[in-house]
Amino acid sequence: MARGDVKFYQFLLNGFPFILLFFFALTGYSLSFKVFAINVSFNFIHLIIFYWVLRKPEMLGYGLIFFAGIINDVVQNLPIGVSSINYLLLCVIASFFRARTLVPNLIYDWILFFIAILIISSIHFTVLATFFDGIISYGTLMSTAFFSFLIYPAVAKLFNQIYLLGLRQENVE
């Protein structure tokens, strides 16, 4: 490969979490589909934030995460700042777990993600219901948290491979 191609490839690998976060924030895209009359939906932004803040905190800054939340609020037509607060609270939880974890383990991360996603989802819907007269759909809340929990190991493995690919590319240069 030419030197310019290698630099662009390296830029894409290093910017992957940033690009993915802002893609989902700007488009308001939600991964949801029906399986046997069951609505399956994932909160992919929470997956992105939790993994990258927990395992590779240098890849995403808190300011960028806050800005992505503001953008997400505008796109989703939510009160400004609700998503940003939730994303930053998710960052705090992931940072706390990162500081307390001695050896990274996918099973522990998976369980901690479930706890974090329940806290964040509960706070999100409670704030909307209490301050902004939103209607809480507990079924949606629980199903989104549960399906996000189920997909976390696959997404974490994928993100880890992408990160390792970026490290390998840096070592080649």
C-alpha positions in Angstrom: 0.0 0.0 0.0 1.1 3.6 -0.6 2.0 5.6 2.4 -1.1 7.8 2.0 -3.3 4.8 2.0 -1.7 3.4 5.1 -2.3 6.8 6.9 -5.9 6.9 5.8 -6.5 3.3 7.0 -4.8 4.1 10.3 -7.0 7.2 10.6 -10.1 5.1 10.1 -9.1 2.5 12.6 -8.2 5.1 15.3 -11.3 7.2 14.6 -13.6 4.2 14.4 -15.4 4.7 17.8 -15.7 8.5 17.1 -17.2 7.9 13.6 -19.5 5.2 14.8 -20.7 7.3 17.8 -21.5 10.3 15.7 -23.1 8.2 12.9 -25.6 6.9 15.4 -26.1 10.3 17.1 -26.6 12.2 13.8 -28.9 9.7 12.2 -30.9 8.7 15.2 -30.7 5.2 13.8 -31.9 2.6 16.2 -31.1 -1.1 15.7 -34.5 -2.6 16.0 -36.4 -5.3 14.1 -39.2 -7.9 14.7 -38.5 -11.5 15.4 -41.6 -13.7 15.8 -43.8 -10.7 16.7 -41.2 -9.6 19.3 -39.7 -6.1 18.8 -36.0 -6.5 19.3 -34.1 -3.2 19.8 -30.6 -2.3 20.9 -29.2 0.9 22.3 -26.0 0.8 20.2 -24.7 4.2 21.5 -24.7 2.8 25.0 -22.7 -0.2 23.8 -20.2 2.1 22.1 -19.7 4.4 25.0 -19.5 1.7 27.7 -17.0 -0.4 25.8 -14.6 2.4 24.7 -14.7 4.2 28.0 -14.2 0.9 30.0 -11.5 -0.6 27.9 -9.9 2.1 25.8 -10.7 5.5 27.4 -8.2 7.4 25.2 -10.2 6.7 22.1 -13.3 8.8 23.1 -13.2 12.0 25.1 -16.0 13.0 27.5 -16.5 16.3 25.6 -17.2 14.4 22.4 -19.6 12.1 24.2 -21.4 15.1 25.7 -21.6 16.7 22.2 -22.9 13.5 20.7 -25.7 13.5 23.4 -26.7 17.0 22.4 -26.8 16.0 18.8 -28.8 12.9 19.6 -31.3 15.0 21.6 -31.9 17.3 18.6 -32.3 14.4 16.2 -34.6 12.4 18.5 -36.6 15.5 19.5 -35.8 15.1 23.2 -35.2 17.9 25.7 -31.6 19.2 25.3 -29.2 17.6 27.7 -31.1 14.5 28.7 -29.0 12.1 26.5 -25.8 13.9 27.3 -26.4 13.5 31.0 -27.1 9.8 30.5 -24.0 9.3 28.4 -21.8 11.1 30.9 -23.3 9.0 33.7 -22.6 5.9 31.7 -19.0 7.2 31.4 -18.8 7.7 35.1 -20.0 4.1 35.8 -17.6 2.6 33.2 -14.7 4.7 34.6 -15.6 3.5 38.1 -15.6 -0.1 37.0 -12.3 0.4 35.0 -10.7 1.8 38.2 -11.9 -1.2 40.3 -11.1 -3.9 37.8 -7.7 -5.6 38.1 -7.9 -8.0 35.1 -10.2 -7.3 32.1 -12.8 -10.0 31.8 -15.6 -10.2 29.3 -18.0 -11.9 31.7 -17.5 -9.2 34.4 -17.8 -6.5 31.8 -21.0 -8.1 30.5 -22.6 -8.2 34.0 -21.5 -4.6 34.8 -22.9 -3.4 31.5 -26.3 -4.9 32.4 -26.2 -3.0 35.7 -25.1 0.2 34.1 -27.7 0.0 31.3 -30.5 -0.6 33.8 -29.4 2.5 35.8 -29.1 4.7 32.8 -32.3 3.6 31.2 -34.2 4.0 34.5 -32.8 7.5 35.0 -33.5 8.4 31.4 -37.2 7.4 31.5 -37.7 8.7 35.0 -36.4 12.2 34.0 -38.5 12.2 30.9 -41.6 11.2 32.9 -41.0 13.4 35.9 -39.8 16.7 34.4 -41.1 16.5 30.8 -44.4 14.6 31.2 -43.2 11.8 29.0 -44.9 8.4 29.1 -42.8 5.5 30.4 -43.1 2.3 28.6 -41.5 -0.2 31.0 -41.8 -3.0 28.5 -39.7 -1.1 26.0 -37.3 -0.1 28.7 -36.7 -3.6 29.9 -36.6 -5.2 26.4 -34.1 -2.7 25.1 -31.9 -3.2 28.2 -32.1 -6.9 27.9 -31.3 -7.2 24.2 -28.5 -4.7 24.6 -27.2 -6.9 27.3 -27.4 -10.0 25.1 -25.5 -8.4 22.2 -22.7 -6.9 24.3 -20.2 -9.8 24.2 -20.4 -10.0 20.4 -20.0 -6.2 20.1 -17.1 -6.2 22.6 -15.3 -8.9 20.7 -15.7 -7.0 17.4 -14.5 -3.7 19.0 -11.6 -5.5 20.5 -10.5 -6.9 17.2 -10.8 -3.5 15.5 -8.7 -2.0 18.3 -6.1 -4.7 17.9 -6.0 -4.3 14.2 -5.3 -0.6 14.7 -2.4 -1.4 17.1 -1.0 -3.9 14.6 -1.1 -1.3 11.9 0.7 1.2 14.2 3.5 -1.3 14.8 3.9 -1.9 11.1 4.8 1.8 10.5 
